[in-house]
Amino acid sequence: MKLRPARYRLSRMGAARAAAVLVATALTAAVAIGGWEGRPATPADAGTPAGSGAPAQTIEQHRIHGTRFRSDGKVTAPPKVTMRAWAIADMDTGTILAVHAYRQHLPEASTLKLLTAVTASFRVPARSHQVSYAEAHPAYCTCAGLIPGKWYRRSALLTGMLLPSGNDAAEAIAGADPHGRAAFIAAMNRRALRLGATDTHAANPSGLTAAGAYSSARDLLILLRAAQANRLVEPYLEKLSGQVGPVRGPMHTVYRGTEYVNLYPTAQGKSGFTTPAGNTLVVSTPIATPLGVRRIGVATLGAPGGRSVTGTRRLTEWAAANYPFLTGVATLPPAPGPVVGAQAAYVPSTP
């Protein structure tokens, strides 16, 4: 074998080393601008049996415009949004498709009323409840107009709580627990843990700002899935309006306050607002994807005024357009049951 001069061998080694440095620098720059991190998928990632001889599928990890996601094909950049946290999921498979600070503990405002409603389905009897003065006059009154001393059916209280997001109705629901308000709030926290919403802690039934109260974007998706699987609660997610009033008393009409659902009527969900929380929203939207209609869930926390609906819709549309190539970053806990009501028609036979 003919040997090359040492000087020639050293120059080749220097060139190779320089090329390696250039490649590493380019990759570092791509990651720094929020672009790309790539690696061959393991067999578990790609679904390729070990030792099959099939080429490994490439799973790329991204962080673009604050959104973290993984893909196995070409995807467009997610939109720039201004919320503090968000999570996007396939509501049927439970696959969390993309996230930003999705498990950060944040004030959740009235989106917590989903947990209140689900808990009430197990705790509050169908019989009427006499509303107290304190229940009808909560600390902050986005209210359904309950009258102290009057008796209200559970259905009227749920209507007042879930449509106009009445804090008075939420307090009355908690007060209707046979063991009292404190027992109801304790049951809310047990229910959250049972559902797998381990980033949620309730201090009141309304979602008003309180010490020790918080939730996360991930957990709001869990709570919405629970509400959609609950035969008592789900019908209220479909209502545009309803009647609230005491037993054998005058009724008045209340309207759904979740603007996103009013704009996109096949969607279901709940919105909220307090000054510390900003705008909060969790929705499930049946939307066309390249693989057919899918129920895309999006939860957003801490949106500035006017950005909650538009930002959530942009995230929903981005996930739908890129759905075939989003491989997921995590998984929601199992839903407590199948979807009931209107959105059941959009559940794919093979999620």
Residue pairs with C-beta under 8 A, 6 or more apart in sequence:
27 36
30 36
31 37
31 63
34 62
34 63
34 64
34 65
34 66
35 62
35 64
36 60
36 62
37 60
37 61
37 62
37 63
38 58
38 59
38 60
38 61
39 58
39 59
39 60
39 61
40 56
40 57
40 58
40 59
41 48
41 56
41 57
41 58
41 59
41 72
42 56
43 49
43 50
43 56
45 57
45 59
45 327
46 56
46 57
46 59
46 72
47 57
48 54
48 55
48 56
48 57
57 72
58 72
59 70
59 71
59 72
59 327
60 70
60 71
60 72
61 68
61 69
61 70
62 68
62 69
62 70
62 71
62 75
64 77
64 78
65 77
65 78
65 79
65 80
65 81
66 80
66 81
66 100
67 78
67 86
67 98
67 99
67 100
67 315
68 98
68 99
68 100
68 329
69 75
69 78
69 97
69 98
69 99
69 326
69 329
70 326
70 327
70 328
70 329
71 322
71 325
71 326
71 327
72 325
72 327
73 324
73 325
74 325
75 322
75 325
75 326
76 318
76 321
76 322
78 98
78 315
78 318
79 311
79 314
79 315
79 318
81 300
81 303
81 307
81 311
81 314
81 315
82 303
82 304
82 307
82 311
83 100
83 278
83 300
83 301
83 302
83 303
83 307
83 308
83 311
84 101
84 104
84 106
84 278
84 301
84 302
84 303
85 100
85 101
85 102
85 104
85 106
85 216
85 217
85 300
85 301
85 302
86 99
86 100
86 101
86 102
86 217
86 298
86 299
86 300
86 301
86 311
86 312
86 315
87 96
87 98
87 99
87 100
87 102
87 216
87 217
87 218
87 220
87 221
87 297
87 298
87 299
88 96
88 97
88 98
88 99
88 296
88 297
88 298
88 315
88 316
88 319
89 95
89 96
89 97
89 221
89 296
89 297
89 298
89 332
90 97
90 294
90 295
90 296
90 297
90 323
90 351
91 221
91 224
91 225
91 228
91 284
91 295
91 296
91 297
91 339
92 294
92 295
92 339
92 347
92 348
92 351
93 351
94 331
94 332
94 333
94 334
94 335
95 328
95 331
95 332
96 102
96 218
96 221
96 328
96 329
96 330
96 331
96 332
97 296
97 319
97 323
97 326
97 328
97 329
98 315
98 319
98 326
98 329
99 217
99 218
99 329
99 330
100 217
101 217
102 216
102 217
102 218
102 330
103 199
103 216
103 217
103 218
104 216
104 217
104 301
105 199
105 214
105 215
105 216
106 214
106 215
106 216
106 277
106 301
106 302
107 209
107 213
107 214
107 274
107 276
107 277
107 280
107 301
108 200
108 207
108 213
108 214
108 215
108 220
108 272
108 277
108 280
108 301
109 207
109 208
109 209
109 272
109 273
109 274
109 277
109 279
109 280
110 142
110 165
110 167
110 206
110 207
110 270
110 271
110 272
110 273
110 280
111 207
111 215
111 220
111 223
111 270
111 271
111 272
111 280
111 281
111 282
111 299
112 200
112 202
112 205
112 206
112 207
112 213
112 215
112 223
112 272
113 161
113 162
113 165
113 170
113 205
113 206
113 207
113 270
113 272
114 220
114 223
114 224
114 226
114 227
114 233
114 270
114 282
115 188
115 191
115 192
115 197
115 200
115 202
115 223
115 226
116 161
116 170
116 173
116 174
116 188
116 202
116 205
116 206
117 158
117 161
117 162
117 173
117 227
117 230
117 232
117 233
117 236
118 191
118 223
118 226
118 227
118 230
118 233
119 184
119 187
119 188
119 191
120 154
120 158
120 173
120 176
120 184
120 232
121 230
121 232
121 233
122 187
122 191
123 177
123 178
123 184
123 187
124 154
124 173
124 176
124 177
124 184
125 154
125 176
125 178
126 153
126 154
126 155
127 154
128 151
128 152
128 153
128 154
128 247
129 151
129 152
129 154
129 157
129 172
129 175
129 176
130 149
130 150
130 151
131 146
131 147
131 148
131 149
131 150
131 151
131 152
131 168
131 172
131 175
132 148
132 172
132 175
133 148
133 149
134 171
135 146
135 148
135 168
135 171
135 172
135 175
136 143
136 146
136 147
136 148
136 168
136 171
136 172
137 148
137 168
138 167
138 168
138 170
138 171
138 206
138 208
139 208
140 167
140 208
140 274
141 167
141 168
142 164
142 165
142 166
142 167
143 164
143 166
143 167
143 168
143 169
144 159
144 160
144 161
144 163
144 164
144 166
144 168
144 169
144 244
144 254
145 160
145 166
145 168
145 244
145 252
145 254
146 152
146 160
146 166
146 168
146 169
146 172
146 244
147 246
147 249
150 246
150 247
150 249
151 246
151 247
152 172
152 244
152 245
152 246
152 247
153 247
154 173
154 176
156 169
156 243
156 244
156 245
156 246
157 169
157 172
157 173
157 176
158 169
158 173
158 232
158 233
158 236
159 169
159 236
159 239
159 242
159 243
159 244
159 254
160 166
160 168
160 169
160 244
160 254
161 169
161 170
161 173
162 233
162 236
162 237
162 239
162 270
163 236
163 239
163 241
163 242
163 254
163 255
163 256
163 257
164 254
164 255
164 256
164 257
165 257
165 270
165 271
165 272
166 244
166 254
167 206
167 208
169 244
170 204
170 205
170 206
170 207
171 181
171 204
171 205
171 206
173 184
173 205
174 181
174 184
174 185
174 204
174 205
175 181
175 184
177 183
177 184
177 187
181 205
184 205
185 202
185 203
185 204
185 205
188 202
188 205
189 200
189 201
189 202
192 198
192 200
192 201
192 202
192 219
192 223
195 222
195 223
195 226
195 333
195 336
196 222
196 332
196 333
196 334
197 215
197 219
197 222
197 223
197 333
198 219
199 214
199 215
199 216
199 218
199 219
200 214
200 215
200 216
200 219
200 223
201 212
201 213
201 214
201 215
202 213
203 210
203 211
203 212
203 213
204 210
204 213
207 213
207 272
207 274
208 274
209 274
209 275
209 276
209 277
215 223
215 301
216 301
217 299
217 300
217 301
218 299
218 330
218 332
220 280
220 282
220 299
220 301
221 282
221 297
221 299
221 332
222 332
222 333
223 282
224 268
224 269
224 270
224 282
224 283
224 284
224 297
224 299
225 284
225 297
225 332
225 335
225 336
226 335
226 336
227 233
227 234
227 237
227 270
228 234
228 237
228 268
228 284
228 335
228 339
228 340
228 341
228 343
229 335
229 336
229 337
229 338
229 339
229 340
230 336
230 337
230 340
231 340
234 268
234 340
234 341
235 341
236 242
237 261
237 268
237 269
237 270
237 341
238 268
238 341
238 342
239 256
240 255
240 256
240 262
240 265
241 253
241 254
241 255
241 256
242 253
242 254
243 251
243 252
243 253
243 254
244 251
244 252
244 253
244 254
245 251
245 252
256 262
257 271
258 269
258 270
258 271
258 281
258 283
259 271
259 309
260 267
260 269
260 271
260 281
260 283
260 308
260 309
260 312
260 313
261 267
261 268
261 269
261 283
263 309
264 283
264 285
264 313
266 285
266 286
266 342
266 343
266 346
267 283
267 284
267 285
267 286
268 283
268 284
268 342
268 343
269 281
269 282
269 283
269 284
270 281
270 282
271 279
271 280
271 281
271 308
272 279
272 280
272 281
273 279
273 280
277 301
277 302
278 301
278 302
278 303
278 304
278 308
279 300
279 302
279 303
279 304
279 305
279 307
279 308
280 300
280 301
280 302
280 303
280 308
281 298
281 299
281 300
281 303
281 308
281 309
281 312
282 297
282 298
282 299
282 300
283 297
283 298
283 299
283 312
283 316
284 295
284 296
284 297
284 343
285 295
285 296
285 297
285 298
285 316
286 293
286 294
286 295
286 343
286 346
287 293
287 294
287 295
287 296
287 316
287 317
287 320
288 320
289 296
289 320
289 321
289 323
289 324
290 321
290 323
290 324
291 323
291 324
292 348
293 346
293 348
294 320
294 323
294 346
294 348
295 339
295 343
295 346
295 347
296 316
296 319
296 320
296 323
298 312
298 315
298 316
298 319
300 308
300 311
300 312
300 315
303 311
303 312
319 326
338 344
338 347
339 347
